[in-house]
Protein backbone atom coordinates (compact mmCIF):
# COMPACT_ATOMS: atom_id res chain seq x y z
CA UNK A 1 0.00 0.00 0.00
CA UNK A 2 1.12 3.54 -0.76
CA UNK A 3 3.34 4.99 1.97
CA UNK A 4 1.56 8.33 1.46
CA UNK A 5 -1.29 7.04 3.62
CA UNK A 6 1.00 7.01 6.66
CA UNK A 7 2.32 10.46 5.80
CA UNK A 8 -1.23 11.85 5.63
CA UNK A 9 -2.10 10.41 9.04
CA UNK A 10 0.95 12.13 10.50
CA UNK A 11 -0.02 15.38 8.77
CA UNK A 12 -3.54 15.22 10.27
CA UNK A 13 -2.08 14.70 13.73
CA UNK A 14 0.39 17.54 13.34
CA UNK A 15 -2.39 19.87 12.20
CA UNK A 16 -4.18 19.34 15.52
CA UNK A 17 -1.02 20.22 17.41
CA UNK A 18 -0.69 23.44 15.43
CA UNK A 19 -4.39 24.19 15.90
CA UNK A 20 -4.11 23.86 19.66
CA UNK A 21 -0.93 25.96 19.69
CA UNK A 22 -2.87 28.79 18.00
CA UNK A 23 -5.70 28.44 20.53
CA UNK A 24 -3.19 28.57 23.37
CA UNK A 25 -1.82 31.85 22.03
CA UNK A 26 -5.34 33.22 21.70
CA UNK A 27 -6.06 32.31 25.31
CA UNK A 28 -3.07 34.49 26.21
CA UNK A 29 -4.55 37.38 24.21
CA UNK A 30 -2.64 36.82 20.93
CA UNK A 31 -4.75 36.25 17.79
CA UNK A 32 -2.97 33.87 15.39
CA UNK A 33 -5.58 32.05 13.31
CA UNK A 34 -8.43 32.83 10.91
CA UNK A 35 -11.98 32.34 12.18
CA UNK A 36 -13.46 31.07 8.90
CA UNK A 37 -11.44 27.83 9.13
CA UNK A 38 -11.39 27.30 12.88
CA UNK A 39 -15.11 27.80 13.40
CA UNK A 40 -16.02 25.21 10.77
CA UNK A 41 -15.01 21.77 11.98
CA UNK A 42 -15.39 20.33 8.47
CA UNK A 43 -12.71 22.59 6.98
CA UNK A 44 -9.80 21.57 9.18
CA UNK A 45 -6.94 19.43 7.86
CA UNK A 46 -7.97 16.62 10.21
CA UNK A 47 -11.61 16.66 9.02
CA UNK A 48 -10.61 16.68 5.35
CA UNK A 49 -8.42 13.65 5.94
CA UNK A 50 -10.81 11.74 8.24
CA UNK A 51 -13.98 12.06 6.15
CA UNK A 52 -12.27 11.39 2.82
CA UNK A 53 -9.09 9.33 2.52
CA UNK A 54 -9.30 8.12 6.12
CA UNK A 55 -12.49 6.16 5.41
CA UNK A 56 -10.31 3.54 3.76
CA UNK A 57 -9.43 2.46 7.32
CA UNK A 58 -13.00 2.48 8.70
CA UNK A 59 -12.61 -1.19 9.70
CA UNK A 60 -10.03 -0.24 12.36
CA UNK A 61 -11.55 0.22 15.82
CA UNK A 62 -8.77 2.66 16.68
CA UNK A 63 -9.92 4.76 13.70
CA UNK A 64 -13.62 4.79 14.63
CA UNK A 65 -13.05 6.35 18.07
CA UNK A 66 -11.36 9.41 16.53
CA UNK A 67 -14.60 10.98 15.32
CA UNK A 68 -16.28 11.19 18.73
CA UNK A 69 -13.16 12.68 20.31
CA UNK A 70 -12.90 15.23 17.51
CA UNK A 71 -16.55 16.28 17.84
CA UNK A 72 -16.24 16.59 21.62
CA UNK A 73 -13.10 18.69 21.30
CA UNK A 74 -14.77 21.05 18.83
CA UNK A 75 -17.96 21.36 20.88
CA UNK A 76 -15.88 22.61 23.80
CA UNK A 77 -13.98 24.92 21.47
CA UNK A 78 -17.29 26.43 20.26
CA UNK A 79 -18.27 27.17 23.85
CA UNK A 80 -14.90 28.75 24.47
CA UNK A 81 -15.17 30.85 21.29
CA UNK A 82 -18.70 31.99 22.15
CA UNK A 83 -17.69 33.16 25.62
CA UNK A 84 -14.49 34.75 24.31
CA UNK A 85 -16.43 36.78 21.72
CA UNK A 86 -19.26 37.83 24.06
CA UNK A 87 -18.94 41.47 25.15
CA UNK A 88 -18.73 42.16 28.88
CA UNK A 89 -20.90 44.85 30.45
CA UNK A 90 -19.35 46.99 33.10
CA UNK A 91 -20.83 46.82 36.61
CA UNK A 92 -20.05 48.73 39.80
CA UNK A 93 -20.84 45.82 42.11
CA UNK A 94 -19.20 42.80 40.36
CA UNK A 95 -16.03 42.00 38.44
CA UNK A 96 -17.44 40.39 35.29
CA UNK A 97 -14.06 40.45 33.53
CA UNK A 98 -12.54 38.30 36.23
CA UNK A 99 -15.44 35.85 36.20
CA UNK A 100 -15.28 35.53 32.43
CA UNK A 101 -11.52 34.93 32.54
CA UNK A 102 -12.03 32.11 35.04
CA UNK A 103 -14.68 30.48 32.83
CA UNK A 104 -12.52 30.87 29.74
CA UNK A 105 -9.60 29.22 31.50
CA UNK A 106 -11.81 26.31 32.54
CA UNK A 107 -13.07 25.82 28.97
CA UNK A 108 -9.55 26.14 27.61
CA UNK A 109 -8.32 23.38 29.92
CA UNK A 110 -11.20 21.15 28.79
CA UNK A 111 -10.34 21.76 25.13
CA UNK A 112 -6.69 21.03 25.93
CA UNK A 113 -7.58 17.75 27.64
CA UNK A 114 -9.67 16.49 24.72
CA UNK A 115 -7.16 17.71 22.11
CA UNK A 116 -4.34 15.76 23.76
CA UNK A 117 -6.64 12.75 24.07
CA UNK A 118 -7.42 12.89 20.35
CA UNK A 119 -3.74 13.23 19.44
CA UNK A 120 -2.93 10.21 21.63
CA UNK A 121 -5.69 8.18 19.93
CA UNK A 122 -4.33 9.11 16.50
CA UNK A 123 -0.89 7.89 17.63
CA UNK A 124 -2.43 4.54 18.63
CA UNK A 125 -4.22 4.26 15.27
CA UNK A 126 -1.01 5.23 13.49
CA UNK A 127 0.90 2.46 15.28
CA UNK A 128 -1.80 -0.15 14.57
CA UNK A 129 -1.85 0.88 10.93
CA UNK A 130 1.94 0.69 10.66
CA UNK A 131 1.97 -2.82 12.15
CA UNK A 132 -0.96 -4.09 10.07
CA UNK A 133 -0.49 -6.52 7.13
CA UNK A 134 -1.25 -3.60 4.80
CA UNK A 135 2.14 -2.08 5.60
CA UNK A 136 4.06 -5.24 6.56
CA UNK A 137 6.40 -4.94 3.55
CA UNK A 138 7.15 -1.33 4.36
CA UNK A 139 7.91 -2.22 8.00
CA UNK A 140 10.43 -4.88 6.92
CA UNK A 141 12.12 -2.40 4.59
CA UNK A 142 12.42 0.14 7.41
CA UNK A 143 13.92 -2.48 9.76
CA UNK A 144 16.44 -3.41 7.06
CA UNK A 145 17.40 0.24 6.60
CA UNK A 146 17.75 0.76 10.37
CA UNK A 147 20.06 -2.27 10.67
CA UNK A 148 22.24 -1.04 7.83
CA UNK A 149 22.43 2.40 9.44
CA UNK A 150 23.43 0.91 12.78
CA UNK A 151 26.15 -1.21 11.11
CA UNK A 152 27.46 1.85 9.30
CA UNK A 153 27.61 3.81 12.56
CA UNK A 154 29.49 1.10 14.50
CA UNK A 155 33.14 2.08 15.18
CA UNK A 156 35.84 0.09 13.43
CA UNK A 157 37.77 -2.42 15.58
CA UNK A 158 41.29 -1.39 14.55
CA UNK A 159 42.85 -3.81 17.06
CA UNK A 160 41.15 -6.76 15.41
CA UNK A 161 42.01 -5.36 11.97
CA UNK A 162 45.74 -5.15 12.66
CA UNK A 163 45.77 -8.57 14.36
CA UNK A 164 44.28 -10.09 11.21
CA UNK A 165 46.85 -8.31 9.05
CA UNK A 166 49.67 -9.48 11.32
CA UNK A 167 48.43 -13.06 11.09
CA UNK A 168 48.23 -12.85 7.30
CA UNK A 169 51.79 -11.44 7.15
CA UNK A 170 53.15 -14.22 9.39
CA UNK A 171 51.59 -16.93 7.23
CA UNK A 172 53.02 -15.29 4.14
CA UNK A 173 56.53 -15.15 5.64
CA UNK A 174 56.36 -18.83 6.65
CA UNK A 175 55.34 -19.85 3.15
CA UNK A 176 58.15 -17.78 1.60
CA UNK A 177 60.68 -19.31 4.02
CA UNK A 178 59.58 -22.84 3.16
CA UNK A 179 59.80 -22.05 -0.55
CA UNK A 180 63.37 -20.73 -0.19
CA UNK A 181 64.36 -23.76 1.86
CA UNK A 182 63.09 -26.12 -0.86
CA UNK A 183 65.02 -24.21 -3.52
CA UNK A 184 68.24 -24.48 -1.47
CA UNK A 185 67.71 -28.21 -0.97
CA UNK A 186 67.28 -28.69 -4.70
CA UNK A 187 70.48 -26.77 -5.52
CA UNK A 188 72.53 -28.60 -2.88
CA UNK A 189 74.76 -31.39 -4.40
CA UNK A 190 73.29 -34.79 -3.68
CA UNK A 191 75.56 -37.68 -2.56
CA UNK A 192 75.94 -40.57 -5.00
CA UNK A 193 75.09 -44.03 -3.67
CA UNK A 194 78.19 -46.05 -2.69
CA UNK A 195 77.13 -49.02 -4.80
CA UNK A 196 77.41 -46.90 -7.94
CA UNK A 197 80.68 -45.34 -6.79
CA UNK A 198 82.53 -48.64 -6.30
CA UNK A 199 80.98 -50.38 -9.28
CA UNK A 200 82.09 -47.78 -11.75
CA UNK A 201 84.13 -45.03 -10.15
CA UNK A 202 85.52 -43.65 -13.39
CA UNK A 203 82.07 -43.36 -14.94
CA UNK A 204 81.13 -40.56 -12.59
CA UNK A 205 84.60 -38.98 -12.63
CA UNK A 206 84.31 -38.18 -8.94
CA UNK A 207 87.29 -37.00 -6.90
CA UNK A 208 88.12 -39.20 -3.98
CA UNK A 209 87.47 -36.26 -1.61
CA UNK A 210 83.78 -36.46 -2.53
CA UNK A 211 83.48 -40.12 -1.70
CA UNK A 212 81.39 -40.59 1.39
CA UNK A 213 81.87 -43.79 3.38
CA UNK A 214 78.95 -45.48 4.99
CA UNK A 215 78.70 -44.05 8.55
CA UNK A 216 77.32 -47.41 9.79
CA UNK A 217 80.34 -49.28 8.64
CA UNK A 218 83.95 -49.03 9.92
CA UNK A 219 85.37 -50.61 6.76
CA UNK A 220 87.61 -48.52 4.55
CA UNK A 221 86.79 -49.52 0.97
CA UNK A 222 90.13 -48.26 -0.44
CA UNK A 223 92.14 -50.50 1.98
CA UNK A 224 90.06 -53.56 1.07
CA UNK A 225 90.74 -53.04 -2.61
CA UNK A 226 94.53 -52.88 -2.02
CA UNK A 227 94.61 -56.05 0.09
CA UNK A 228 92.64 -58.01 -2.44
CA UNK A 229 94.99 -56.79 -5.19
CA UNK A 230 98.05 -57.98 -3.15
CA UNK A 231 96.49 -61.43 -2.57
CA UNK A 232 95.72 -61.75 -6.23
CA UNK A 233 99.30 -60.92 -7.17
CA UNK A 234 100.81 -63.30 -4.61
CA UNK A 235 98.62 -66.17 -5.66
Buried (B, 14 or more C-beta within 10 A) or exposed (E): BEEEBBEBBEEBBBBBEEBBEBBBEBBEEEEEBEEEEBEEBEEBBBBBBBEEBBEEBEEBEBBEBBBEBBEBBBBBBEBBBEBBEEEEEEEEEEEEEEEBEEBBEEBBEBBBEBBBBBBEBBBBBBEBBBEEEBBEEBEEEEEEEEEEEEEEEEEEEEEEEEEEEEEEEEEEEEEEEEEEEEEEEEEEEEEEEBEEBEEEEEEEEEEEEEBEEEEEEEEEEEEEEEEEEEEEEEE
